[in-house]
Amino acid sequence: MATEKPNVLVIVADDLGWADVGFNGGTIPTPNLDRLASTGVNLTGFRAAPMCSPTRAGLMTGRWPLRFGMMRAVVPPWSKYGLPAEEKTIPELLAPAGYEQREITGKWHLGHAKREFLPLAHGFTSFYGCYNGAIDYFTHERDGETDWHRNDQTVKEPGYSTDLIGAEAARFVREAPDEKPWLLYMPLNAPHAPMEAKEEDLAKFSSLGPKKRVYAAMVNAMDRAIGQVLTAVEARPDAADTLVLFFSDNGGVKGEGANNGPYRGAKLGVYEGGTRSCAAIRWPAAGLTGGKRFDGRIGYIDVLPTLLAAAGAEAPKNLDGIDFLPALRDGKPLPERPWFSYVHQGEDAHASVHLGSWKLVAHDDFFSESPTAKATWELYDLAADPGEAKDVAGQHAEKVAELKKLLREFGTWQKKGVGPYGEGREGFKSPKDWVITE
């Protein structure tokens, strides 16, 4: 058992497929992530939201993002909405527990229209990276303006963004004091579009087709950046008391080269390929070692309560997530609870609820008791059919009704917030160098 408050390192990949890592059978070289899994625990049942911003919102707060308007869609550059100030975040809640240094290095993507949405307003003591998703890897621009910052200042510096994030994260770990615990949140922007790689990385994959070649080079570069920070952790005297958690923010995009393994679907969908995330955790002082597998269904909303428990910090009473350390360390059963997914970024809406081995998938107007448009429902038994190939809704009407009721209750929690992706886009002009003054 750990006797000290652990250092905390949370690494999040962007659009990485479940089988894009070697430890899940992938063919792209990911030696550093494979080392993390082989010396820690492979979380084979970890779930994320179907897209970027909701996963980030849920992991930061331990709550379904639906409750504060951040589950429907990603936060686009023209959105006026962001993570509300009243939502308590991991860095805010770890601060009273002695975590004086709390850095984010990478992609924020939780709102930027006002300064109150930015990382330093949500408990981080330092920030290096970008506010938006889909920045150019070389120019660091989004919508024609440089979106690259250190704290509140825009910085213009050469370099491939993945490399810069890795170097900064490693610097933070090397320079953090030994006598006090620290928090580092490292949300990479790789391998999300735009699909851009360095020539020296592309040269490693010359035998692959054009799309797969670029994707493989981006994933390999991401793994290299993660290796930098893991090496820095392992060189510290308190390495054993450092909790490292890695996962992807959603499933990969198949058209860009990702591999979601045996699972159906991809990013922006609620089938397992869109929400099941490659993930691993390591914390030697707590016994989370040895390359074990943990197949339990846990996920992004469980990150905050788990980290607070590890740090001995007080948790808010309004959390939806759970502390999964007792299940990991002591083999205690996970509580039976429904697991929800939801996306309505464009015209089409999709949702699911997973309880036990059963998963109900819904499309169109599923939240309404009296829908204006007909909803469609599919039922899968994931124990027998993890690939969601056989819809058995017609054979289990009572189970469909039970899960419909849960999903519609979930819909009543929805608050107004981020709207459809294109809402507010017309006439938008990004601020100069993405300097936020409001």
MITORDO-367113 format. One record per residue (C-alpha): x negated, z, y. Coordinates in nm, 4 decimals. Each point is the difference from the previous one (the first is absolute). Layout:
residues N
> px, pz, py
> X, Z, Y
...
END
This chain:
residues 438
> px, pz, py
> 0.0000, 0.0000, 0.0000
> -0.1107, -0.0683, 0.3543
> -0.0784, 0.3105, 0.2006
> -0.0553, -0.1643, 0.3389
> 0.2151, -0.2211, 0.2186
> -0.1004, -0.3501, -0.1059
> -0.1171, -0.2775, 0.2232
> 0.2708, -0.2675, -0.0101
> -0.0611, -0.3759, -0.0170
> 0.3040, -0.2285, -0.0288
> -0.0775, -0.3711, -0.0451
> 0.2809, -0.2562, 0.0207
> -0.0404, -0.3686, -0.0848
> 0.2273, -0.2592, 0.1591
> 0.1940, -0.2364, -0.2310
> -0.2185, 0.0629, -0.3061
> 0.1636, -0.0849, -0.3320
> 0.0284, 0.2539, -0.2837
> -0.2295, -0.2093, -0.2238
> -0.2472, -0.1038, 0.2698
> -0.2270, 0.2931, -0.0878
> -0.2245, 0.0179, -0.3014
> 0.1415, 0.3346, -0.1111
> 0.3380, -0.1694, -0.0526
> -0.1508, -0.3006, -0.1773
> -0.0686, -0.2181, 0.3035
> -0.2673, -0.2707, -0.0002
> -0.1165, 0.0380, 0.3617
> -0.3065, 0.2271, 0.0095
> 0.1002, 0.3413, 0.1396
> -0.2834, 0.2214, -0.1280
> 0.0428, 0.2742, 0.2585
> 0.3722, 0.0440, -0.0572
> -0.0614, -0.0158, -0.3730
> -0.2535, 0.2818, 0.0377
> 0.2561, 0.2056, 0.1912
> 0.2564, -0.0453, -0.2778
> -0.2491, 0.0599, -0.2823
> -0.1194, 0.3251, 0.1583
> 0.3482, 0.1038, 0.1138
> 0.3557, -0.0725, -0.1151
> 0.1734, -0.3398, -0.0167
> 0.3490, 0.0476, 0.1481
> 0.1745, -0.2769, -0.1925
> 0.3515, 0.0900, 0.1186
> -0.0702, 0.0304, 0.3740
> 0.2592, -0.1667, 0.2248
> -0.0128, -0.1293, 0.3565
> 0.2615, -0.1549, 0.2262
> 0.0348, -0.3809, -0.0256
> -0.1950, -0.0539, 0.3258
> -0.2574, 0.1393, 0.2423
> 0.1511, 0.2196, 0.2707
> 0.2553, 0.1887, -0.2149
> -0.2706, 0.1067, -0.2450
> -0.2180, 0.1240, 0.2847
> 0.2943, 0.1813, 0.1586
> 0.0923, 0.1718, -0.3246
> -0.3513, 0.1071, -0.0927
> -0.0564, 0.1407, 0.3500
> 0.3226, 0.2047, -0.0024
> 0.0959, 0.0712, -0.3619
> 0.3506, -0.1273, 0.0779
> 0.1994, -0.3110, -0.0796
> -0.0702, -0.2219, 0.3047
> 0.3699, -0.0907, -0.0002
> 0.0648, 0.3408, 0.1571
> -0.1820, -0.0939, 0.3208
> 0.0540, -0.3748, 0.0267
> -0.3176, -0.1298, -0.1631
> 0.0997, -0.1316, -0.3421
> 0.1827, -0.3243, 0.0716
> -0.2973, -0.2119, 0.1082
> -0.3596, 0.0032, 0.1173
> -0.0819, 0.0726, 0.3639
> -0.0728, -0.3405, 0.1576
> -0.2039, -0.0379, 0.3215
> 0.3152, -0.0332, 0.2131
> 0.1776, 0.3083, -0.1377
> 0.0827, 0.2765, 0.2466
> 0.0316, 0.2591, -0.2772
> -0.2550, 0.2245, -0.1656
> -0.0510, 0.3205, -0.1944
> 0.2085, 0.2614, 0.1858
> -0.1825, 0.2955, 0.1548
> 0.2218, 0.2510, -0.1824
> -0.1208, -0.1225, -0.3417
> -0.2860, 0.2272, -0.1067
> -0.2957, -0.1815, -0.1533
> -0.2853, 0.0791, -0.2393
> -0.2587, 0.0558, 0.2774
> 0.2379, 0.2134, 0.2053
> 0.0771, 0.2218, -0.2973
> -0.3609, 0.0275, -0.1213
> -0.1317, 0.0989, 0.3439
> 0.1162, 0.3665, -0.0221
> -0.1593, 0.0237, -0.3462
> -0.3485, -0.0480, 0.1458
> -0.0350, -0.3773, -0.0044
> -0.1619, -0.0510, 0.3408
> -0.1197, -0.3585, -0.0546
> 0.2818, -0.2395, -0.0870
> -0.0842, -0.3685, 0.0243
> 0.1873, -0.3213, -0.0697
> -0.2181, -0.3054, -0.0615
> 0.1890, -0.3265, -0.0478
> 0.3528, -0.1320, 0.0525
> 0.2640, 0.2252, 0.1584
> 0.3166, -0.2181, -0.0081
> 0.2385, 0.2816, 0.0924
> 0.0884, -0.1081, 0.3534
> -0.1862, -0.0672, 0.3218
> 0.2552, -0.0710, 0.2731
> -0.0623, 0.3449, 0.1486
> -0.3002, 0.2318, -0.0066
> 0.2114, 0.2618, -0.1755
> 0.0069, -0.2293, -0.3055
> -0.3797, -0.0304, -0.0272
> -0.2248, 0.1878, -0.2469
> -0.1452, 0.2514, 0.2466
> 0.3537, 0.1065, 0.0932
> 0.0758, 0.0719, -0.3670
> -0.2768, 0.2470, -0.0738
> -0.3092, -0.2097, -0.0586
> -0.3062, 0.1061, 0.1978
> -0.1649, -0.3426, -0.0163
> 0.1079, -0.3571, -0.0669
> -0.1878, -0.3213, -0.0731
> 0.1789, -0.3210, -0.0886
> 0.3133, -0.1981, 0.0839
> 0.3577, 0.0808, 0.0944
> 0.1627, -0.3100, -0.1536
> 0.0000, -0.1666, -0.3372
> -0.1341, -0.3488, -0.0675
> -0.2870, 0.0044, 0.2493
> -0.2685, -0.2678, -0.0188
> -0.2832, 0.1365, -0.2176
> -0.2722, -0.1453, 0.2239
> 0.1385, 0.0009, 0.3562
> 0.2209, 0.3088, -0.0546
> 0.2772, -0.1690, 0.1979
> 0.3743, 0.0216, -0.0488
> 0.2228, -0.2279, 0.2076
> -0.2950, -0.1133, 0.2091
> -0.1328, 0.3419, 0.1034
> -0.2709, 0.2230, -0.1456
> 0.1553, 0.2753, -0.2108
> -0.3080, 0.2090, -0.0800
> -0.0430, 0.3484, 0.1385
> -0.2009, 0.3169, -0.0022
> 0.2336, 0.2814, 0.0973
> 0.1860, -0.1296, 0.3072
> -0.2579, -0.2621, 0.0976
> 0.0005, -0.3641, -0.1085
> -0.3366, -0.0998, -0.1439
> -0.1288, -0.3530, -0.0454
> -0.2641, -0.0143, -0.2672
> -0.1090, -0.2586, -0.2553
> 0.0680, 0.0484, -0.3663
> 0.2398, -0.0572, -0.2867
> 0.2684, 0.2657, 0.0368
> -0.0251, 0.1224, -0.3610
> -0.3750, 0.0560, 0.0429
> 0.0514, 0.1831, 0.3299
> 0.2609, 0.2321, -0.1509
> -0.2271, 0.0814, -0.2928
> -0.2993, 0.0709, 0.2230
> 0.2011, 0.2271, 0.2309
> 0.1563, 0.1917, -0.2876
> -0.3419, 0.0579, -0.1578
> -0.1406, 0.1156, 0.3351
> 0.2814, 0.2512, 0.0403
> -0.0626, 0.1443, -0.3473
> -0.3765, 0.0205, 0.0495
> 0.0321, 0.1776, 0.3345
> 0.2859, 0.2380, -0.0849
> -0.1248, 0.3616, -0.0219
> -0.0366, 0.1627, -0.3405
> 0.1541, 0.3318, 0.0944
> 0.3484, -0.1209, 0.1030
> 0.2494, -0.2273, -0.1794
> 0.0825, -0.3395, 0.1477
> 0.2642, -0.2714, -0.0304
> -0.0790, -0.3719, -0.0092
> 0.2821, -0.2528, -0.0287
> -0.1355, -0.3488, -0.0754
> 0.2821, -0.2585, 0.0043
> -0.1728, -0.3363, -0.0467
> 0.1509, -0.3270, 0.1167
> -0.1296, -0.1810, -0.3107
> 0.1007, -0.2053, -0.1872
> 0.2983, -0.0669, 0.2311
> 0.0335, -0.3367, 0.1751
> -0.1499, -0.1805, 0.1846
> -0.1996, -0.1056, -0.3034
> -0.3527, 0.0111, 0.1393
> -0.3284, 0.0800, -0.1722
> -0.3691, -0.0121, 0.0782
> -0.2006, -0.2952, -0.1299
> -0.2336, 0.2229, -0.2027
> 0.3000, 0.1558, -0.1748
> 0.1645, -0.3355, -0.0642
> -0.3219, -0.1195, -0.1650
> 0.0463, 0.2609, -0.2745
> 0.3239, -0.1656, -0.1149
> -0.0800, -0.3715, 0.0180
> 0.1538, -0.0609, -0.3430
> 0.3483, 0.1031, 0.1155
> 0.2642, -0.2133, 0.1671
> 0.0232, 0.0070, 0.3821
> 0.2659, 0.2714, 0.0386
> -0.1226, 0.2255, -0.2777
> -0.3564, -0.0393, 0.1250
> 0.0833, 0.1326, 0.3470
> 0.2142, 0.2802, -0.1396
> -0.2664, 0.1098, -0.2475
> -0.2625, 0.0012, 0.2760
> 0.2250, 0.2177, 0.2190
> 0.0694, 0.2474, -0.2821
> -0.3677, 0.0184, -0.0915
> -0.0898, 0.0678, 0.3648
> 0.2648, 0.2719, 0.0126
> -0.1465, 0.1619, -0.3103
> -0.3457, -0.0120, 0.1587
> 0.1299, 0.1790, 0.3102
> 0.1637, 0.2640, -0.2174
> -0.3289, 0.0354, -0.1851
> -0.1748, 0.0864, 0.3247
> 0.2252, 0.2960, 0.0675
> 0.0027, 0.1163, -0.3630
> -0.3812, -0.0053, -0.0024
> 0.0004, 0.2078, 0.3184
> 0.2395, 0.2493, -0.1623
> -0.2079, 0.0236, -0.3164
> -0.3156, 0.0730, 0.2022
> 0.1540, 0.3105, 0.1597
> -0.0566, 0.3519, -0.1349
> 0.3792, 0.0507, 0.0002
> 0.0744, -0.3221, -0.1922
> 0.1728, 0.1909, -0.2805
> 0.2393, 0.1508, 0.2500
> 0.1017, -0.3337, 0.1475
> 0.3436, -0.1315, -0.0963
> -0.0005, -0.3807, -0.0027
> 0.3290, -0.1887, -0.0351
> 0.0228, -0.3795, -0.0108
> 0.3041, -0.2271, -0.0216
> 0.1416, -0.3278, 0.1294
> 0.2799, -0.0042, 0.2560
> 0.2131, -0.2382, -0.2097
> -0.0314, -0.2706, -0.2621
> -0.2031, -0.3113, 0.0603
> 0.1093, -0.3439, 0.1240
> -0.0224, -0.2324, -0.2984
> -0.0219, -0.3165, 0.2097
> -0.3200, 0.1289, 0.1541
> -0.1711, 0.0821, -0.3287
> 0.1167, 0.3529, -0.0847
> 0.0765, 0.1182, -0.3528
> 0.2734, 0.2613, -0.0479
> -0.0680, 0.0179, -0.3694
> 0.2828, 0.0186, -0.2503
> 0.2521, 0.0859, 0.2698
> 0.2689, -0.2207, 0.1490
> 0.0007, -0.0867, 0.3696
> -0.2342, 0.0517, 0.2924
> -0.0243, 0.1331, 0.3534
> 0.3311, 0.0073, 0.1944
> 0.1974, 0.0528, -0.3211
> 0.1220, 0.3107, -0.1816
> -0.0917, -0.1076, -0.3518
> -0.2978, 0.1853, -0.1481
> -0.2490, -0.2663, 0.1106
> 0.0831, 0.0767, 0.3617
> -0.0048, 0.3776, -0.0201
> -0.2287, 0.1089, -0.2851
> -0.3433, 0.0620, 0.1497
> -0.3469, 0.0144, -0.1502
> -0.1153, 0.3549, 0.0727
> -0.2600, 0.2608, -0.0933
> -0.0840, 0.3564, 0.0990
> -0.3140, 0.2105, -0.0415
> -0.0617, 0.3659, 0.0805
> -0.2723, 0.1438, -0.2252
> 0.0393, 0.3621, 0.1087
> 0.3662, -0.0107, -0.1067
> -0.0674, -0.1698, -0.3326
> 0.1284, -0.3448, 0.1043
> -0.2778, -0.1830, -0.1833
> -0.0860, -0.1800, -0.3197
> 0.1813, -0.3326, 0.0283
> 0.3334, 0.1324, -0.1249
> 0.3294, -0.1841, 0.0504
> 0.3068, 0.1512, 0.1600
> 0.3139, -0.2049, -0.0575
> 0.2486, 0.2158, 0.1925
> 0.2071, -0.1553, 0.2781
> -0.1482, 0.1281, 0.3244
> -0.0598, -0.1799, 0.3266
> -0.0644, -0.0298, 0.3683
> 0.2439, 0.2686, 0.1214
> -0.1763, 0.2476, -0.2286
> -0.3381, -0.0361, 0.1713
> 0.0675, 0.2429, 0.2867
> 0.1409, 0.2907, -0.2081
> -0.2802, -0.0437, -0.2556
> -0.2735, 0.0087, 0.2637
> 0.1571, 0.3000, 0.1728
> 0.0129, 0.1870, -0.3302
> -0.3637, -0.0852, -0.0705
> -0.0982, 0.1347, 0.3422
> 0.2182, 0.3098, -0.0190
> 0.1864, -0.1197, 0.3089
> 0.3628, 0.0753, 0.0761
> 0.2419, -0.2835, -0.0788
> 0.3124, -0.0824, 0.2050
> 0.3358, 0.0724, -0.1625
> 0.1387, -0.3513, 0.0509
> -0.2294, -0.1939, -0.2364
> 0.1225, -0.2519, -0.2557
> -0.3325, -0.0224, -0.1809
> -0.1416, 0.2485, -0.2489
> -0.3362, 0.1579, -0.0760
> -0.1139, -0.1805, -0.3154
> -0.3109, 0.2130, -0.0608
> 0.1719, 0.2299, -0.2566
> 0.0881, -0.3048, -0.2091
> -0.3506, -0.1458, 0.0329
> -0.1979, 0.3188, -0.0552
> 0.2215, 0.2079, -0.2255
> 0.2197, -0.2534, -0.1767
> 0.3206, 0.1420, 0.1480
> 0.2964, -0.2395, -0.0079
> 0.0886, -0.1865, 0.3161
> 0.3453, 0.0828, 0.1394
> 0.2762, -0.2450, -0.0831
> 0.0770, -0.1789, 0.3263
> 0.1230, -0.3397, 0.1170
> -0.2645, -0.2360, 0.1386
> 0.1198, -0.2427, 0.2686
> -0.1325, -0.3313, 0.1288
> 0.1461, -0.2074, 0.2810
> -0.0908, -0.3061, 0.2087
> 0.2040, -0.2037, 0.2472
> -0.2681, -0.1731, 0.2025
> 0.1735, -0.3366, 0.0321
> 0.3463, -0.1193, -0.0932
> -0.0135, 0.1199, -0.3601
> 0.0320, 0.3682, -0.0854
> -0.1274, 0.1621, -0.3192
> 0.0032, 0.3579, -0.1285
> -0.0444, 0.1940, -0.3204
> 0.0420, 0.3480, -0.1407
> -0.1972, 0.1186, -0.3025
> 0.1097, 0.3085, -0.1949
> -0.1471, 0.0895, -0.3361
> -0.0714, -0.3276, -0.1760
> 0.2861, -0.1800, 0.1753
> -0.0437, -0.2155, 0.3093
> 0.2843, -0.1555, 0.1974
> -0.0985, -0.2988, 0.2153
> 0.2380, -0.1076, 0.2767
> 0.0163, -0.2996, 0.2292
> 0.1984, -0.0725, 0.3185
> 0.2627, 0.2470, 0.1342
> -0.0766, 0.2889, -0.2376
> 0.0287, 0.3020, 0.2322
> 0.3665, -0.0594, 0.0873
> 0.2863, 0.1481, -0.2013
> 0.2138, -0.2899, 0.1271
> -0.2556, -0.2791, 0.0487
> 0.0753, -0.2997, 0.2189
> -0.2196, -0.2074, -0.2281
> -0.0165, 0.0393, -0.3751
> -0.2929, 0.2042, -0.1263
> -0.1641, -0.0846, -0.3306
> -0.1271, 0.2611, -0.2460
> -0.2534, -0.0126, -0.2815
> -0.0921, 0.2795, -0.2414
> -0.3257, 0.0339, -0.1914
> -0.1273, 0.2506, -0.2537
> -0.3656, 0.0233, 0.1002
> -0.0923, 0.1938, -0.3140
> 0.0974, -0.2971, -0.2163
> -0.0441, -0.2745, 0.2586
> -0.2721, 0.0810, 0.2590
> -0.0111, -0.3661, 0.1030
> 0.3679, 0.0086, 0.1078
> 0.0809, -0.3092, -0.2064
> 0.3382, 0.1038, -0.1416
> 0.2868, 0.1028, 0.2281
> 0.2218, 0.2388, -0.1985
> 0.2489, 0.0877, 0.2738
> 0.2839, -0.1488, -0.2024
> -0.0659, 0.2391, -0.2890
> -0.0300, 0.3200, 0.2056
> 0.2785, 0.0137, 0.2579
> -0.0089, 0.3799, 0.0302
> -0.3737, 0.0035, 0.0739
> 0.0444, -0.2742, 0.2613
> 0.2752, 0.2054, 0.1696
> -0.2165, 0.3138, -0.0030
> -0.2959, -0.1758, 0.1583
> 0.2176, -0.1881, 0.2514
> 0.1226, 0.3343, 0.1276
> -0.3576, 0.1241, 0.0489
> -0.1029, -0.3180, 0.1803
> 0.2972, 0.0139, 0.2351
> -0.0733, 0.3630, 0.0824
> -0.3571, -0.1052, 0.0768
> 0.1397, -0.2626, 0.2401
> 0.1810, 0.2687, 0.2021
> -0.3387, 0.1474, 0.0983
> -0.1028, -0.3140, 0.1870
> -0.0847, 0.0409, 0.3688
> -0.0320, -0.2798, 0.2531
> -0.3589, -0.1070, 0.0563
> -0.2059, -0.3046, -0.0983
> 0.2331, -0.2992, -0.0210
> -0.0314, -0.3435, -0.1606
> -0.3499, -0.1451, 0.0254
> 0.0837, -0.2604, 0.2660
> 0.1976, 0.2344, 0.2258
> -0.1579, 0.0059, 0.3485
> -0.2491, -0.2768, -0.0714
> 0.1329, -0.2531, 0.2512
> -0.1964, 0.0183, 0.3247
> -0.2383, 0.2662, -0.1278
> -0.3509, 0.0062, 0.1443
> -0.2497, 0.2439, -0.1459
> -0.1711, 0.2384, 0.2448
> -0.3519, -0.0878, 0.1121
> -0.2447, 0.1167, -0.2703
> 0.2893, 0.1966, -0.1516
> -0.0517, 0.2794, 0.2501
> 0.3134, 0.2168, -0.0161
> 0.0796, 0.1729, 0.3281
> 0.3678, 0.0989, -0.0231
END
